[in-house]
Amino acid sequence: MSNQILDMSAAKIAAGVGSRELSAVEVVMTFLNRIEEVNPIINAICTLSETILEEARAIDERIASGGNPRPLEGVPFLIKDILQTKGVRTTFGSLLLENDIPDEDTISVERLKEAGGLLLGKTNTPEFAHDINTSNKIFGTTRNPWNVNVTAGGSSGGAGASIAAAMAPLAIGTDLGGSIRIPCSFNNLVGLRPTPGRIPFYPTDYGWDTLVEHVQGPMVRFVSDIGLAMHVLSGPDNRDPSSLPNDGKDFVAAASGEPIPKDKGRIAYAGNFGGIVPVDPEVEILVKSAAARFEQLGFTIEEDCFDASDIKEIVTGTRGFGMVARYADRFDAHSDLMTDQLVNQVSAALELSVRDVVRSEKLRTQYWHNVRKFMQRYDFIVAPSVGAPPFRLDEPFPSQVGGKAVERFQDVFLATYIFSVTGLPMISLPCGTTRDGRPVGMQVIAKKFCDDNAICLGAGYEKIAAEFFRRPEVDLSDVRPVSDQLNTPNVFMGKPK
């Protein structure tokens, strides 16, 4: 039964524990054994809960005594190490918080526990979640289960690698510029960047998260589990002044994929966004082919895009504002303890003026209206999540995309930020693998507040592209050292014009 449990969805595990066909202890032990087998190399989970077996036994006793099953009964879940967990170390991937143990849970953890979920542990993250490769000075580098010598992505790379390696059925990541969608693409997973405010965020120093919002979202292998997770996680909470009211969305029903949401039945394929994002030819082929599957659901696919030419300047100012707000004081006192990636981003942000930030936000407003008008003609937008497959860890940071030299390889990651600045909901879906076995993903962007439509379309796609929804056979036999020359540069930050 153990191997069968590793391949079960969270929904199926919950149903099994609730009906007593499975015991919560058996489920937890299965995943703990899997972690012991693969995590020493993958390095995705950085801290385990010391009380999970005790909590699992309590669930089995409650169900045996006639307790009503809850939506996530006995489901082990993982939490990114920048989200607070009561009594469980939360480091933010930073030496500054290496031994910090919070005295309260973030709201999402509260809700998962109340729904019967079991906190299994914390997943690795770059320092304060600001890099596209998951590595830090405490825990080191996370590897990709599809190929242990390529990156798992960032900043929710530990979450992505954990789910891909079958160390848990559900993880919660965070996404500012693409930190859920990038590792989902690189690890062949499903992930949701929900509408900001859909999942309340507390505790945090910035309740309104001014400018581009940092949101939480589920990362899983099956679209059905996105619906289940959102059923549990969404809804208002007064501790988050930006949280959205309930608006009647039925995420579990949406995840059934029936009926597929369409009005005019049109989807725009955005491709390389008018040349803004370098796209590897293999990625282009895989994503376009996957997007064509939507025609089987009754949609028309058209190559089209809005003007995204201002995105770099928008990102520089809006992201810079947040970098100064969150890290400038720490930078002043402890920059010697921070990673180069974070130091570089804070340093660039400190060169900005208030006028730079205001200009970026004004451009963002104009940009939003371009996107809004564009989406009056389409039901969804489909695009590559990243313009390239995951890069190697045992080589220097790439300078080519698809064999062609580029000025800034890191522009392949702009594909996610192009949509982050809009606040629209979007789901990441797998598209298959390159010839050498590296995963590729696409993002599907829905209209404002229509998270349920994004999930529903994803569920419909899963039914007709089931072969993409699989996990790898993890090969730990050829592990090469991380290159001393691999130093990911400022991906989203630049100097103002």
C-alpha positions in Angstrom: 0.0 0.0 0.0 2.9 2.4 0.7 3.8 2.9 -3.0 0.1 3.4 -3.8 -0.1 6.1 -1.2 2.8 8.0 -2.8 0.7 8.2 -6.0 -2.5 9.3 -4.3 -4.0 12.7 -4.5 -4.6 14.7 -1.3 -8.4 14.2 -1.9 -8.0 10.4 -2.2 -5.9 10.3 1.0 -8.4 12.3 2.9 -11.2 10.0 1.7 -9.2 6.9 2.7 -8.4 8.2 6.2 -12.0 9.4 6.6 -13.4 6.0 5.7 -10.8 4.2 7.8 -9.5 2.4 4.6 -6.2 4.2 5.4 -4.8 5.2 8.8 -3.2 8.6 9.2 -0.2 7.0 10.8 0.3 4.7 7.8 0.1 7.7 5.5 2.6 9.8 7.5 5.0 6.9 7.9 4.9 6.3 4.1 5.9 9.9 3.4 8.5 10.0 6.2 10.1 6.9 4.7 10.1 8.5 1.3 11.7 11.7 2.7 14.4 9.6 4.3 15.1 7.9 1.0 15.3 10.9 -1.4 15.6 14.1 0.6 19.3 13.8 1.6 20.1 14.4 -2.1 17.1 16.5 -3.2 17.4 18.7 -0.2 13.9 20.1 -0.5 12.6 19.7 3.0 14.7 21.7 5.5 12.8 21.1 8.8 10.4 18.3 9.8 7.6 18.5 12.4 8.5 16.6 15.6 4.9 16.0 16.5 3.3 14.8 13.3 3.1 11.1 14.3 1.4 12.1 17.6 -1.0 14.2 15.6 -1.7 11.4 13.1 -2.5 9.0 16.0 -5.0 11.5 17.3 -6.7 11.7 14.0 -7.0 7.9 13.8 -8.5 7.9 17.3 -11.0 10.6 16.4 -12.2 8.9 13.3 -12.4 5.5 15.1 -14.6 7.1 17.8 -17.1 8.4 15.2 -15.7 11.8 14.4 -16.9 13.3 11.1 -14.2 13.4 8.4 -12.8 16.8 7.4 -11.8 17.9 3.9 -8.1 17.2 4.4 -8.4 14.4 7.1 -4.9 13.0 7.6 -3.3 14.7 4.6 0.4 15.6 5.2 1.2 19.1 3.9 4.4 21.1 3.5 4.9 24.9 4.1 7.4 27.1 2.5 10.0 28.3 5.0 9.0 31.9 4.8 5.5 31.2 6.3 5.3 31.1 10.0 4.5 27.8 11.8 3.8 27.7 15.5 6.5 25.7 17.3 8.3 24.8 14.1 11.4 26.6 13.1 10.9 29.2 10.4 14.2 30.6 9.0 13.1 32.4 5.8 16.3 30.9 4.4 18.3 33.5 6.2 21.1 33.4 8.8 19.3 36.3 10.5 16.4 34.0 11.5 18.2 30.7 11.6 16.8 29.6 15.0 13.5 31.5 15.0 10.5 29.5 16.3 7.2 31.4 15.8 4.5 31.4 18.5 1.6 31.5 15.9 0.7 29.9 12.6 0.1 31.9 9.4 -3.6 31.8 8.5 -3.1 29.2 5.7 -1.5 26.8 8.2 -4.3 27.4 10.7 -6.9 26.5 8.0 -5.1 23.5 6.7 -4.9 22.1 10.3 -8.5 22.9 11.0 -9.4 20.9 7.9 -7.6 17.8 9.2 -4.3 18.4 7.5 -1.0 17.4 9.2 2.0 19.8 9.0 4.8 17.6 7.8 7.5 20.2 7.6 9.1 23.2 5.9 10.4 23.5 2.4 13.7 25.2 1.4 13.7 28.7 -0.1 16.3 31.2 -1.2 16.8 33.9 1.4 13.5 35.7 2.0 12.2 34.1 -1.2 14.1 36.3 -3.7 15.8 34.2 -6.3 14.9 31.9 -9.2 17.2 29.2 -7.8 16.6 27.7 -4.4 19.8 28.0 -2.3 20.7 29.7 0.9 23.5 29.8 3.5 21.8 27.6 6.0 20.5 24.6 4.0 22.3 24.8 0.7 20.8 24.0 -2.8 17.6 22.1 -3.6 17.9 19.7 -6.6 15.3 18.8 -9.1 13.9 15.2 -8.9 13.6 15.0 -12.7 17.4 15.5 -13.0 19.3 16.1 -9.8 21.9 18.3 -11.6 19.4 20.9 -12.7 17.6 23.6 -10.7 14.3 23.1 -9.0 13.6 26.8 -9.6 12.6 29.4 -7.1 11.6 30.8 -4.9 9.2 27.9 -3.9 11.8 25.4 -5.3 11.8 23.3 -2.1 8.0 23.0 -2.3 8.1 22.1 -6.0 10.9 19.5 -5.6 9.1 17.9 -2.6 5.9 17.3 -4.5 7.6 16.1 -7.6 9.6 13.6 -5.6 6.4 12.3 -3.8 7.5 13.5 -0.4 4.0 15.0 0.2 0.8 15.4 -1.8 0.4 19.2 -1.1 2.6 22.1 -0.5 2.0 25.8 0.0 4.3 28.2 -1.9 4.3 31.9 -2.3 4.4 34.0 -5.6 5.5 37.6 -6.2 7.1 37.5 -9.6 6.6 33.8 -10.4 7.8 31.9 -7.3 5.0 29.3 -7.6 4.8 29.1 -11.4 8.6 28.8 -12.1 9.1 25.8 -9.8 5.8 24.2 -11.1 7.1 24.5 -14.6 10.6 23.1 -13.7 9.1 20.2 -11.6 6.1 19.3 -13.8 3.4 20.3 -11.3 0.2 22.2 -11.0 0.1 25.4 -9.1 -2.2 28.4 -8.6 -1.3 32.1 -8.2 -4.7 33.1 -6.9 -6.2 36.6 -6.9 -4.4 38.7 -4.3 -6.6 38.6 -1.1 -8.2 35.3 -2.0 -6.0 33.5 0.6 -5.5 35.8 3.6 -1.9 36.6 4.5 -1.0 37.0 8.2 1.3 37.5 10.0 3.1 40.0 7.8 4.6 43.4 8.3 2.6 44.9 5.4 -1.1 44.2 5.6 -1.9 46.0 2.3 1.3 44.8 0.6 1.4 48.0 -1.5 2.1 47.7 -5.2 2.6 44.1 -6.5 1.2 41.6 -3.9 3.0 38.6 -2.6 0.4 35.8 -2.5 0.2 32.2 -1.2 -1.0 29.3 -3.3 -1.1 25.5 -3.5 1.4 23.3 -5.4 0.2 19.8 -6.2 0.3 17.1 -8.9 -3.5 17.0 -9.7 -5.9 19.8 -10.5 -8.5 18.3 -8.2 -6.2 19.1 -5.2 -6.0 22.7 -6.3 -9.8 22.9 -5.9 -9.7 21.1 -2.5 -6.9 23.3 -1.2 -8.7 26.5 -2.3 -11.9 25.4 -0.7 -10.0 25.2 2.6 -7.7 28.2 2.2 -9.9 30.9 0.7 -12.2 33.4 2.5 -11.9 36.6 4.5 -10.0 37.1 7.7 -10.0 40.4 9.6 -6.3 40.1 10.4 -5.6 40.7 6.7 -7.2 44.0 5.6 -6.7 43.1 2.0 -8.5 39.7 2.2 -11.5 39.3 -0.2 -15.0 38.5 0.9 -16.7 35.3 0.0 -18.1 35.6 -3.5 -19.7 32.1 -3.9 -16.8 30.5 -5.8 -17.1 26.7 -5.6 -13.5 25.6 -6.1 -14.1 21.9 -5.6 -16.8 21.9 -8.3 -14.5 24.0 -10.6 -11.8 21.3 -10.2 -14.2 18.8 -11.7 -13.8 20.5 -15.1 -17.5 20.5 -15.7 -18.7 22.6 -17.4 -15.7 24.2 -19.1 -16.0 28.0 -18.7 -16.3 29.7 -22.1 -18.2 32.7 -23.4 -16.8 33.5 -26.9 -14.5 30.5 -26.6 -11.3 32.3 -27.4 -7.8 31.9 -26.0 -4.8 34.1 -26.8 -1.5 32.4 -27.1 1.1 35.0 -26.1 4.3 33.2 -27.0 7.4 35.5 -26.5 5.3 38.6 -25.7 6.5 40.5 -28.8 10.1 39.5 -28.3 10.3 40.6 -24.6 10.9 37.1 -23.4 13.6 34.8 -25.0 11.9 31.5 -25.6 13.8 28.2 -26.3 12.4 26.6 -29.5 11.8 23.3 -27.6 9.7 25.2 -25.0 7.8 27.0 -27.7 6.9 23.7 -29.4 5.8 22.0 -26.2 3.7 25.0 -24.9 2.1 25.6 -28.3 1.3 22.0 -28.7 -0.2 21.8 -25.2 -2.2 25.0 -25.8 -3.6 23.4 -28.9 -5.3 20.8 -26.7 -7.8 23.4 -25.6 -9.3 23.2 -29.1 -10.6 19.8 -28.0 -12.6 21.7 -25.3 -14.2 24.0 -27.8 -11.9 26.9 -27.8 -10.3 28.8 -30.6 -6.6 29.5 -30.1 -5.1 32.7 -31.6 -1.6 34.0 -31.4 -1.9 37.5 -30.0 -0.5 39.6 -27.3 -0.8 43.0 -25.6 2.0 45.5 -25.4 4.4 44.4 -22.6 7.3 46.7 -23.5 7.1 48.6 -20.2 7.4 45.5 -18.0 11.0 45.9 -17.0 10.5 49.5 -15.8 7.3 48.5 -14.0 9.1 45.7 -12.2 12.1 47.8 -11.2 10.1 50.4 -9.4 7.3 48.3 -7.9 9.6 45.5 -6.8 12.2 48.0 -5.5 9.6 49.5 -3.2 9.0 46.2 -1.6 12.7 45.4 -1.3 13.4 48.6 0.6 10.4 48.2 2.8 11.2 44.7 3.9 15.0 44.5 3.9 16.7 47.9 4.0 17.1 47.9 7.8 18.4 44.4 7.8 20.7 45.2 5.0 22.1 48.2 6.9 22.8 46.0 9.9 23.6 42.6 8.5 24.5 42.7 4.8 27.5 40.5 5.5 25.3 37.7 6.5 23.0 37.9 3.5 23.3 36.1 0.2 24.8 38.0 -2.8 21.5 37.6 -4.6 19.5 39.5 -1.9 22.3 42.1 -1.3 22.3 42.9 -5.0 18.6 43.3 -5.2 18.4 45.5 -2.1 21.4 47.6 -3.3 19.7 48.2 -6.6 16.4 49.1 -4.9 18.1 51.7 -2.7 19.3 53.6 -5.8 15.6 54.3 -6.7 13.9 57.5 -5.8 10.3 58.0 -4.9 9.8 59.5 -8.3 11.1 56.2 -9.9 8.6 54.2 -7.9 5.7 56.5 -8.7 6.6 56.4 -12.4 6.6 52.6 -12.3 3.2 52.5 -10.7 1.8 54.9 -13.2 3.1 52.8 -16.0 1.6 49.8 -14.3 -1.8 51.4 -14.4 -1.5 52.1 -18.1 -0.3 48.5 -18.6 -3.3 47.2 -16.7 -5.7 49.0 -19.0 -3.9 47.5 -22.0 -4.3 44.0 -20.5 -7.9 44.7 -19.5 -8.9 45.8 -23.0 -7.1 42.8 -24.5 -9.0 40.4 -22.3 -12.3 41.8 -23.5 -11.6 39.8 -26.7 -10.4 36.6 -25.0 -11.5 34.3 -22.2 -8.0 33.3 -21.3 -4.4 33.9 -22.1 -1.9 31.1 -22.4 1.9 31.5 -22.3 5.1 29.7 -21.3 5.7 30.0 -17.6 9.4 30.3 -18.3 11.1 30.8 -21.6 13.6 28.0 -21.0 13.8 24.6 -19.3 15.5 24.3 -15.9 19.2 25.3 -16.1 22.1 23.1 -14.8 23.5 23.5 -11.3 26.9 22.1 -12.2 27.7 24.8 -14.8 27.8 28.6 -14.7 24.6 30.5 -15.1 23.5 30.2 -18.8 24.3 32.8 -21.4 22.3 31.2 -24.2 18.6 30.3 -24.8 18.1 27.4 -27.2 21.7 27.6 -28.3 21.4 31.3 -29.2 23.4 33.9 -27.2 21.3 36.4 -25.3 22.2 39.6 -23.5 20.2 38.5 -20.3 19.3 34.9 -19.9 17.3 36.0 -16.8 14.7 37.6 -19.1 13.2 34.1 -19.6 11.7 34.6 -16.2 9.9 37.8 -17.1 7.0 35.7 -18.5 5.6 35.2 -15.0 6.1 38.8 -13.8 4.3 40.1 -16.9 1.1 38.8 -15.3 2.0 39.2 -11.6 1.7 43.0 -11.9 -2.0 42.6 -13.1 -3.3 40.7 -10.1 -5.1 38.3 -12.3 -5.5 34.7 -11.2 -3.5 32.1 -13.1 -2.8 28.4 -13.0 0.4 26.6 -14.0 0.1 23.3 -15.9 2.6 20.7 -17.2 3.3 20.5 -20.9 5.8 17.6 -21.1 9.6 17.4 -21.2 12.4 18.4 -23.5 14.4 15.8 -25.4 16.7 15.5 -22.5 13.9 15.1 -19.9 13.6 18.6 -18.4 10.0 19.6 -17.6 8.2 22.6 -19.3 5.1 24.3 -18.1 2.5 26.8 -19.2 0.5 29.4 -17.4 -3.2 30.0 -18.0 -4.4 33.4 -17.0 -8.1 34.0 -16.3 -10.2 37.2 -16.0 -10.3 39.3 -12.9 -11.4 37.4 -9.8 -12.2 34.3 -11.9 -9.9 31.9 -10.1 -12.5 29.2 -10.4 -12.5 29.5 -14.2 -8.7 29.0 -14.3 -9.0 25.9 -12.2 -11.9 24.6 -14.3 -10.0 25.0 -17.5 -7.0 23.3 -15.9 -9.2 20.4 -14.9 -10.5 20.0 -18.4 -7.0 20.1 -19.8 -5.9 17.4 -17.3 -8.6 15.1 -18.7 -7.3 15.4 -22.3 -3.6 15.6 -21.5 -3.3 13.1 -18.7 0.0 11.8 -19.9 1.7 15.0 -18.7 0.5 14.7 -15.1 3.2 12.3 -13.8 6.1 12.2 -11.5 9.7 11.2 -12.3 11.6 8.1 -11.5 14.1 9.8 -9.2 17.7 8.9 -10.1 20.2 9.6 -7.3 23.1 7.8 -8.9 24.8 10.8 -10.7 25.0 13.8 -8.4 27.5 16.5 -9.5 28.7 19.3 -7.3 27.0 22.7 -7.7 29.3 24.9 -9.8 31.3 27.6 -7.9 30.5 29.8 -10.8 26.7 29.5 -10.6 25.6 32.8 -9.3 22.1 33.9 -10.4 22.2 37.6 -11.1 19.6 40.3 -10.4 16.7 38.7 -12.3 14.0 41.3 -11.8 15.8 44.4 -10.6 17.6 47.0 -12.7 18.6 50.6 -12.4 16.1 53.3 -13.3 16.3 55.0 -16.6 
